[in-house]
Every structure is written in C-alpha cells, then in structure tokens.
Amino acid sequence: MNHSTHLFPAIPTQLTGQTLVSHAGLSVLTSFLNAVDFRRLCEDRFSQFVPATATHRPGNILGALALSLAAGGEQATDIDQLRAAPELFGPVASDATVSRFLGRVKEQPEAFSYGFATMTRSLRSKVWDAAGPRNPARLATATNPLIIDLDASLVHV
C-alpha cells in the first residue's frame, strides 16, 4: 500500500543543455496539487464515486484529467499521454476506470456539483491563506472589491 500523501511524484528538474523539455510545465501543476492537498479534498468530496477498494482514488483520476487538459488533451482518453510516462506521473487510471468514474458522476450530477463547488471554495481559501500578507484580497471590501481580470485565448476543449 502506498502511504504517500502526494497525488503525483515529485519531479526533479535540472539543466542539461538540451533544448527539448516535454511536459516540464506540468511539474508546477503537480506540485500545486500536492501542496493544496488535492488528494485529501477529492477523497472527502468524491469518494462515493469509486468503490472503497479502488486502486485509483478520485484525486488520482481528477488530477490526471486536469493534467491532461493542461497538456493539451481534449477528451478523457487523452490521459494516455500521462500513462506513457509513469516515472513522471505515477500510476494513471485506465480509460475504463475513468469511464466508470464519469458514469457514476453522470448518475449523480447534483452530488458531484455540490462536491466540486465546496472543494473549489476550500482550495481557493487555502491558496488565499497561503499568500499571507501578499494576499491581494486582504484589502478588499464590499465597496472596494478585488477584481481579477483574466485575459486569455479561448481554447476549444
């Protein structure tokens, strides 16, 4: 049994003089998911969507799906790009396991939506708290709210 509290293995980085680095940016996302205890939050909110004895827990499945999207994936089966690098991403759920998980989500959309909303609030609070005095929201008020203006290209996923 694996007792690690991390969702993904720590990926060591080093400069080698080579110009090709595949999936390097994903190490930041995996470190972030580990730092905010994504595994525990997912287990708390979504354990009803997997059998109690399942090897791939909700954090593993949802974390792999998030990484897959960040890597340019367009559908759930694109997590195979993570599965091809187990030394970087650890064991990744099979397409069948992901499909069963998503099927259970589809059967209970309200439960998943509620769990996702509460998990998002918890994650947001953790990140803002971790910012400490650098937290830009600490000076926000009802009359002077914090406005986050996100400009980005729309990507069809």
C-alpha positions in Angstrom: 0.0 0.0 0.0 1.3 3.4 -0.9 1.2 5.8 2.1 2.3 9.0 0.3 0.1 12.0 0.8 1.1 13.3 -2.6 -1.0 12.8 -5.6 1.9 12.8 -8.0 5.6 12.0 -7.6 8.0 14.9 -7.1 9.7 15.6 -10.4 13.3 16.6 -10.2 14.4 19.2 -12.7 17.9 20.1 -13.9 19.5 22.0 -16.7 21.2 19.7 -19.2 21.8 21.9 -22.1 19.1 20.1 -24.2 16.5 22.2 -25.9 13.5 19.8 -25.6 11.6 19.5 -22.4 8.4 17.6 -22.7 5.7 18.2 -20.1 8.0 20.4 -18.0 5.3 22.9 -17.1 3.2 20.1 -15.6 5.6 19.7 -12.8 4.4 23.1 -11.5 0.8 21.9 -11.6 1.6 18.6 -9.9 3.5 20.4 -7.2 0.5 22.8 -6.7 -2.0 19.9 -6.5 0.3 18.2 -3.9 0.7 21.5 -1.9 -3.0 22.1 -1.6 -3.7 18.5 -0.5 -5.8 17.9 -3.6 -5.9 14.1 -2.9 -7.5 14.5 0.5 -10.0 17.1 -0.7 -11.1 14.8 -3.6 -11.3 11.8 -1.3 -13.5 13.8 1.1 -15.8 15.2 -1.6 -15.9 12.4 -4.2 -15.2 9.0 -2.5 -18.8 7.9 -3.3 -18.0 7.8 -7.0 -15.4 5.0 -6.6 -15.6 1.6 -4.8 -14.0 1.7 -1.4 -11.3 -0.8 -2.5 -10.5 1.0 -5.8 -6.8 1.5 -6.6 -7.3 4.8 -8.4 -9.0 7.2 -6.0 -10.9 10.3 -7.0 -7.9 12.6 -6.6 -5.8 10.4 -8.9 -8.5 10.4 -11.6 -9.4 14.1 -11.4 -5.8 15.1 -11.0 -4.8 13.1 -14.1 -7.7 14.6 -16.1 -6.6 18.2 -15.0 -3.0 17.5 -16.1 -4.2 16.0 -19.4 -6.2 19.2 -20.1 -3.2 21.3 -19.2 -1.0 19.3 -21.5 -3.4 20.0 -24.4 -5.7 17.0 -24.1 -9.2 17.4 -25.5 -11.0 14.3 -24.1 -10.8 12.0 -21.1 -8.9 9.3 -23.1 -6.1 11.8 -23.6 -4.7 10.9 -20.2 -2.8 8.2 -22.1 -0.1 10.8 -22.6 0.4 10.7 -18.8 0.2 6.9 -18.7 3.1 6.8 -21.1 5.4 8.5 -18.5 4.8 6.6 -15.2 8.1 7.8 -13.8 6.8 11.4 -14.0 3.1 10.9 -13.2 2.9 7.6 -11.3 0.2 5.1 -12.0 -2.6 6.6 -14.1 -6.1 5.1 -14.2 -7.1 3.2 -17.3 -9.6 4.6 -19.8 -12.1 2.0 -18.5 -11.6 3.2 -14.9 -12.0 6.8 -15.9 -15.1 5.9 -17.9 -16.7 4.1 -14.9 -15.9 7.1 -12.6 -17.5 9.5 -15.1 -20.5 7.2 -15.5 -21.1 7.4 -11.7 -20.7 11.1 -11.8 -23.3 11.2 -14.6 -25.7 9.2 -12.4 -25.4 11.7 -9.5 -24.7 15.1 -11.1 -26.1 17.1 -8.1 -23.8 15.3 -5.7 -20.8 15.9 -7.9 -21.6 19.6 -8.5 -22.0 20.1 -4.8 -18.7 18.4 -4.0 -17.0 20.3 -6.7 -18.3 23.7 -5.5 -17.3 23.0 -1.9 -13.9 21.7 -3.0 -13.3 24.8 -5.1 -14.1 27.0 -2.1 -11.7 25.1 0.1 -8.9 25.2 -2.5 -9.5 29.0 -3.0 -9.4 29.6 0.7 -6.2 27.6 1.1 -4.4 29.5 -1.7 -5.5 32.9 -0.4 -4.4 32.0 3.1 -1.1 30.7 1.9 -0.4 34.1 0.3 -0.4 35.7 3.8 0.4 39.4 3.6 0.8 39.2 -0.1 -2.9 38.2 -0.5 -4.4 40.9 -2.6 -7.9 40.1 -1.3 -7.0 41.1 2.3 -7.7 44.8 1.5 -10.9 44.1 -0.5 -14.2 45.3 0.9 -17.8 45.3 -0.4 -17.3 48.9 -1.6 -13.7 48.2 -3.0 -13.8 44.6 -4.2 -10.9 42.7 -5.6 -11.2 42.4 -9.3 -9.3 39.7 -11.1 -9.3 40.4 -14.9 -8.3 37.2 -16.7 -7.4 37.7 -20.3 -6.7 34.6 -22.3 -7.3 32.9 -25.6 -10.3 30.7 -25.8 -9.3 27.1 -26.3 -12.0 24.6 -27.5 -11.8 21.6 -25.2 
